[in-house]
């Protein structure tokens, strides 16, 4: 009985280490990304996953209107936004 518990201990220890090294930080990053996407507002300057920089001109549940140049607006999915840039970072 004691030998079976002794052989299970490394497996349990490995799972605990895996949880704190990989799983927990990934869940934290996902939570932060979700909060950032939900907090987007009109006028924010953002970068998308494709590398497009622009200013948000309109917001709906799933899509954003991004002004990427004067008079040029595109629609992107909210989930495509990877970073909110500081004000004045996008020069148009």
trRosetta pair geometry for C-beta under 8 A, 3 or more apart (Angstrom, degrees):
i j d omega theta_ij theta_ji phi_ij phi_ji
1 4 6.1 -56 -155 31 30 108
1 5 6.9 25 151 -12 63 106
2 5 5.8 -56 -152 38 36 110
2 6 6.2 38 150 -21 67 108
3 6 5.4 -53 -145 38 35 116
3 7 6.4 33 156 -19 66 104
4 7 5.8 -53 -145 37 32 108
4 8 6.5 30 154 -18 63 108
5 8 5.7 -58 -147 37 33 110
5 9 6.7 52 152 -42 63 96
6 9 5.8 -35 -153 5 33 120
7 10 7.4 -48 -172 24 38 100
7 11 7.9 29 141 -6 61 110
8 11 5.5 -63 -162 42 51 114
8 12 6.0 47 147 -20 81 107
9 12 5.8 -57 -144 39 31 109
9 13 6.1 31 158 -19 66 110
10 13 5.5 -56 -142 41 31 114
10 14 6.2 37 156 -24 66 104
11 14 5.7 -51 -148 33 29 113
11 15 6.7 29 153 -18 62 104
12 15 5.8 -53 -152 34 33 112
12 16 6.5 33 152 -19 65 105
13 16 5.7 -53 -149 35 33 112
13 17 6.4 30 154 -15 65 106
14 17 5.8 -56 -147 39 31 109
14 18 6.1 34 153 -21 65 109
15 18 5.5 -54 -144 38 31 114
15 19 6.3 37 154 -25 64 103
16 19 5.7 -50 -151 30 30 114
16 20 6.7 14 158 -6 63 107
17 20 6.2 -65 -149 44 30 100
17 21 5.8 14 161 -8 69 118
18 21 6.1 -65 -133 46 24 101
18 22 5.6 -30 -174 30 66 115
18 23 6.7 56 136 -12 76 105
19 22 7.4 -71 -115 54 10 75
19 23 4.8 -42 -139 43 51 124
19 24 6.0 62 158 -28 69 101
20 23 7.8 -2 -30 48 17 85
20 24 5.6 -4 -125 18 37 135
21 24 8.0 86 27 36 17 97
21 25 7.5 -35 164 3 27 119
22 25 6.8 -80 -155 40 17 100
22 26 6.4 10 163 -15 60 117
23 26 6.0 -65 -152 37 27 110
23 27 6.4 25 157 -18 66 108
24 27 5.8 -55 -147 35 31 111
24 28 6.5 33 154 -21 64 106
25 28 5.5 -55 -150 35 35 115
25 29 6.5 37 153 -19 67 102
26 29 5.8 -51 -149 35 33 111
26 30 6.5 33 153 -18 65 105
27 30 5.7 -53 -148 37 32 112
27 31 6.4 35 153 -21 64 106
28 31 5.7 -54 -149 35 31 113
28 32 6.5 30 153 -17 64 106
29 32 5.7 -56 -148 37 32 111
29 33 6.3 31 155 -19 66 107
30 33 5.7 -55 -145 37 31 111
30 34 6.3 32 156 -19 65 107
31 34 5.8 -53 -147 36 29 112
31 35 6.4 29 154 -18 63 107
32 35 5.7 -55 -148 37 31 111
32 36 6.3 33 153 -21 65 106
33 36 5.6 -53 -147 35 31 113
33 37 6.4 29 155 -17 65 105
33 82 7.9 -30 -134 -138 110 55
34 37 5.9 -55 -147 37 30 109
34 38 6.3 27 155 -16 64 109
35 38 5.8 -57 -145 40 30 109
35 39 6.2 22 158 -15 65 114
36 39 5.9 -65 -145 41 27 106
36 40 7.4 54 152 -52 59 82
36 81 7.6 -145 125 115 104 111
36 84 6.2 -151 -167 -13 108 114
37 40 6.1 -22 -164 -18 37 113
37 78 5.3 98 -169 156 110 104
37 79 6.7 12 -127 -96 152 47
37 81 6.1 146 -108 67 84 114
40 44 5.7 -124 -154 43 71 152
40 46 7.1 -1 -128 -67 117 142
40 56 6.3 145 172 -76 107 166
40 59 6.5 166 110 -114 105 135
40 64 6.9 -62 142 -95 150 134
40 78 6.8 -160 27 -143 150 102
40 81 6.6 79 -84 74 142 171
40 84 7.2 -165 -103 -88 79 118
41 44 5.4 108 60 -28 66 111
41 56 7.1 147 101 80 33 143
41 59 7.4 -74 -140 -30 28 153
42 56 5.5 -132 -127 113 39 102
42 57 6.8 35 -148 -160 93 18
42 58 7.0 16 -108 -95 108 25
42 59 6.0 -121 -63 -9 81 110
43 55 6.6 -18 -150 -175 31 104
43 56 6.4 -37 21 67 22 89
44 55 7.3 165 86 -152 33 62
44 56 5.0 22 54 16 80 123
44 84 5.6 -49 -179 -142 123 107
45 53 7.1 18 178 -177 95 90
45 54 7.2 -158 -146 110 67 26
45 55 5.2 -36 -95 -96 74 72
45 56 7.7 -142 -79 -2 26 77
45 84 7.2 105 76 -169 54 63
45 85 4.4 -61 107 66 101 106
45 86 7.5 -16 62 82 121 26
45 87 6.5 138 9 -111 120 40
45 88 7.7 -137 -3 18 157 21
45 89 5.5 168 114 51 146 97
45 90 4.6 -164 -150 0 128 117
46 53 7.4 -176 92 -145 41 54
46 54 6.7 -19 59 66 77 66
46 55 7.9 130 15 -111 73 25
46 56 6.4 51 2 -44 118 100
46 64 7.8 3 45 134 150 164
46 66 7.2 -97 59 -114 106 118
46 81 4.8 -33 177 -139 141 112
46 83 6.6 153 -159 86 67 52
46 84 5.5 -40 -101 -107 81 54
46 85 6.3 -176 -98 4 20 89
47 51 7.0 -20 -171 -140 98 31
47 52 7.3 155 -155 78 53 42
47 53 5.4 -23 -100 -96 74 76
47 81 7.4 111 75 -153 42 65
47 82 5.9 -52 97 62 89 89
47 83 4.4 5 47 59 108 103
47 85 6.0 92 -26 -47 93 109
48 51 6.9 -44 73 26 77 19
48 52 4.6 6 34 52 119 90
48 53 7.9 -148 9 -70 77 32
48 54 7.8 11 -20 23 106 101
48 66 7.5 -70 -42 -62 123 168
48 76 5.6 -88 -106 -171 143 162
48 80 4.5 6 -154 142 104 102
48 81 5.9 -59 -103 -94 64 45
48 82 6.5 93 -168 6 23 90
49 80 5.0 -109 13 -160 101 70
49 81 7.8 -80 -26 -44 77 6
49 82 5.2 110 -76 -37 66 122
50 80 6.9 -11 -2 -171 94 118
52 66 6.9 96 130 119 120 156
52 68 6.0 -53 -175 -110 106 130
52 74 7.4 -53 170 61 157 145
52 76 7.3 -177 71 -68 138 149
53 68 7.1 115 81 -135 52 82
53 85 7.0 26 -144 -21 106 154
53 89 7.5 -113 -164 117 132 99
53 90 5.0 -177 149 -108 112 107
54 66 3.5 86 97 174 145 105
54 67 5.5 166 -171 71 106 40
54 68 4.2 -61 -89 -85 119 63
54 74 7.4 -158 -49 42 171 99
54 90 6.3 119 -115 -145 16 159
55 66 6.9 135 62 -157 33 65
55 67 4.9 -21 60 55 90 99
55 90 5.9 -159 -49 72 87 147
55 92 7.5 -65 -4 -40 119 137
56 59 6.3 25 175 -62 124 96
56 64 5.4 -65 -128 -169 100 118
56 65 6.9 99 -163 72 58 62
56 66 6.3 -40 -96 -99 49 64
56 67 8.0 -161 -74 12 1 81
57 65 4.4 -67 68 105 92 110
57 66 7.0 153 9 -114 90 12
57 67 4.9 82 -39 -30 124 104
57 73 5.9 -63 38 -125 147 126
58 64 7.0 157 84 -165 58 48
58 65 3.6 42 41 19 95 126
59 64 5.7 -9 -107 -113 66 75
59 65 7.5 -108 -53 20 38 80
59 78 8.0 62 -149 -91 89 111
60 63 5.0 16 52 54 109 81
60 64 7.7 -155 28 -74 68 36
61 78 8.0 -95 139 -16 36 139
62 77 6.1 -37 163 -139 83 80
62 78 6.0 -127 -167 4 34 106
63 75 5.1 3 -177 -174 126 106
63 76 6.8 151 -153 78 75 30
63 77 6.1 -58 -101 -104 63 42
63 78 6.7 -121 -87 -33 13 79
64 75 7.0 156 77 -152 42 58
64 76 5.5 -21 59 63 94 82
64 77 7.6 46 14 139 85 9
64 78 5.8 111 -29 -87 103 66
64 81 7.0 50 6 -47 154 123
65 73 5.3 5 -178 -179 100 119
65 74 7.5 159 -154 80 55 32
65 75 5.9 -34 -97 -95 60 70
66 73 6.7 157 79 -155 40 65
66 74 5.3 -20 61 62 94 82
66 75 7.5 154 15 -102 80 19
66 76 5.7 14 -6 9 126 115
67 70 7.7 32 174 -102 114 25
67 72 6.8 115 -158 77 63 56
67 73 5.1 -35 -93 -95 65 81
67 92 7.2 1 130 -107 103 155
68 72 5.4 -59 62 103 85 108
68 73 7.4 151 9 -109 76 29
68 74 6.0 16 -12 8 122 110
68 92 7.9 159 147 -113 28 108
69 72 4.1 30 55 34 91 124
69 92 5.8 160 -138 -152 42 96
70 92 5.5 131 -47 152 76 113
76 80 4.7 -97 168 61 112 142
76 81 7.3 118 112 -52 126 78
77 80 4.7 107 65 -14 82 102
78 81 6.2 -42 -173 11 48 112
81 84 7.4 36 169 -65 120 70
85 89 3.9 -111 157 57 125 149
85 90 6.5 112 80 -34 149 91
86 89 5.1 108 64 -42 71 115
